[in-house]
């Protein structure tokens, strides 16, 4: 919502915000929150409640800022279901991703390489709250979602959301919502057994679910993941535990995910990874507006509103698959990945027929150094690149951490023997969700627009900062209109 920002990104223009509030414009959902002085409640701009008078409204850039100011979240519009909005600053966005993945706020300065005071200033300027306050609000909203959407026992809700004690959990609910958690249950949801628990994952419409499902199906590794009956299912693994997820459409503004995972304390990380896998943080409006200005992309953008980047559950898994896809077809790349899992992955038992394994971790592939080339019947250089990547991830655990920025990501990846610019850009695009990643050396992209690498790079400047979405459009366009074979990176 850049048009509502004044000198500081956290300062909103009340007149513009109120105008969006009057029309309940869904394009502004998640970009600001309205706090009403007379009720002490803050809402999303799409809240169906009666519109308050302008003199009673205050506007905040985040739910955390509204809660810091002493407001309680609305029980009607449910702020926890608002789509996410990018803070507009790379370091803040990376910090938010780390918080979502379970990082402690006091560890963020060291992870980001900046001072604590500087980080607090950035958060205050862009979100109106400190890192600790943002993390607490995320925890509180997740807890509320679990209370309202599932039948989990409240002790398990507190654990899953990250509360240190049930007493603290109850106190927070009484403070924020004026009632205990038990009084907020809706009597719905699934809490255990083979079905796991079911949650909604909000997004900013439109969402091209059919297109996302097509790409997921084309890449699905047998035994690890599958697409059936309009659903995506896969084995997930975290901290030595394994389980499954099933994703399907849930409504005009959310997907529905069923999570079967015993270690509930990892639920925030699971949700964060799912949002990255499905690119749920994207705002398709500005992306489509920029890309549709180019005649080479206009028809594809019109045909695929809400196209998302194909993401990753595990960035290492996807990075290895990209190396496997070098100079081979989509079918061959999938077969190689399946063979890799069969030889070096882990067998698991799940409640979903067909899901019986998870992808090998870096240490397992390093141990297979001597046999990997023969195991997969592929060039030694490509096998060596996989092992080199695995060793680099073991040595630098943050190597494949999203949010580092495109230039830094490419710099670190190309320092690994066997990984060139094309591979690094593709890893940034598909494994890390970098929206401006663009492999200009890709022959498929060059053919799609009829330009060489240098001319393609110049043309792509007009698509910044959404070149990754342009790449997906061009790959799909080439397959559908020019009869080319499916690209190894996209269906």
Beta strands, then each sheet from edge to edge (+ up, - down):
strand 1: 33-36
strand 2: 41-44
strand 3: 57-60
strand 4: 72-73
strand 5: 197-202
strand 6: 225-228
strand 7: 231-238
strand 8: 241-251
strand 9: 254-260
strand 10: 346-347
strand 11: 357-358
sheet 1: 3+ 1- 2+ 4+
sheet 2: 5+ 9- 8+ 7- 6+
sheet 3: 10+ 11-
end
